[in-house]
């Protein structure tokens, strides 16, 4: 097995592990690497949908997205498609997946199906380091505080994107989570707010909450907390959604003659209630 760090903050490319191998021993290696590096990447993994599902099941129960329809034969898999002439793609701003759920996603497994010749990388950021390096005054201000996370409604997930199909659910969801959560497996502290879904810190008036969140969001976006993955076909990324944020870069602009299609298959594993 060969491990190459993607950056100093998080991320590693792993060679020598076959994701078709669904043994407990193989999963144990993958989980250890995931807890250490937060996001791990595998290239040339031509796994079938069934094999992707089998791998995901080792992490826990599979999650159905509240707004987006899954694949017809594999409803646990969301096929994320950016059309050739679309200027936006799903997940293009910094976020932690479904942080608005009572039990937000634990782990994501994303497999590339069709990749543009240029553009469409994914960036990840380490929210454990973000907490460790946060200004002490802000740490004191947010100690033991909770924040409201909102799902924004179905329109944010399907109407903006030509190729994404909704499942008919139009309700909006919100839940309260600690601003700083503890990782259930490592015990590390995590800065658990994100600019896409976190709307207000409870126990603060609106202006103080807005100002505090703005400072935190700017801090979370520091490039030295991040890594960047350039996709190739049949690549797989597995990331710990509890301790990271991510965004897909939409840097293939149709107006520059860079209108490319991008297709990915996503499986999410149910998490627990943040504490």
Secondary structure, 3 states (H helix, E strand, C coil): CEEEECCCCCCEEEECCCCCCCCHHHHHHHHHHHHHHCEEEECCCCCCHHHHHHHHHCCCCEECCCCECCCCCCCCCEEEEECCCCCCCCCCCCECCCCCCCCCCCEEEEEEEECCCCCCCEEEEEHHHHHHCCCHHHHHHHCCCEEEEECCCCHHHHCCCCCCCECCCCCCCEEEEECEEECCCCCCEEECCCCCCEEEECCCCHHHHHHHHHHHHHHHCCHHHEEEECCCCCCEEEEECCCEEEEECCCCCHHHCCCCCEEEEEEEECCCCCC
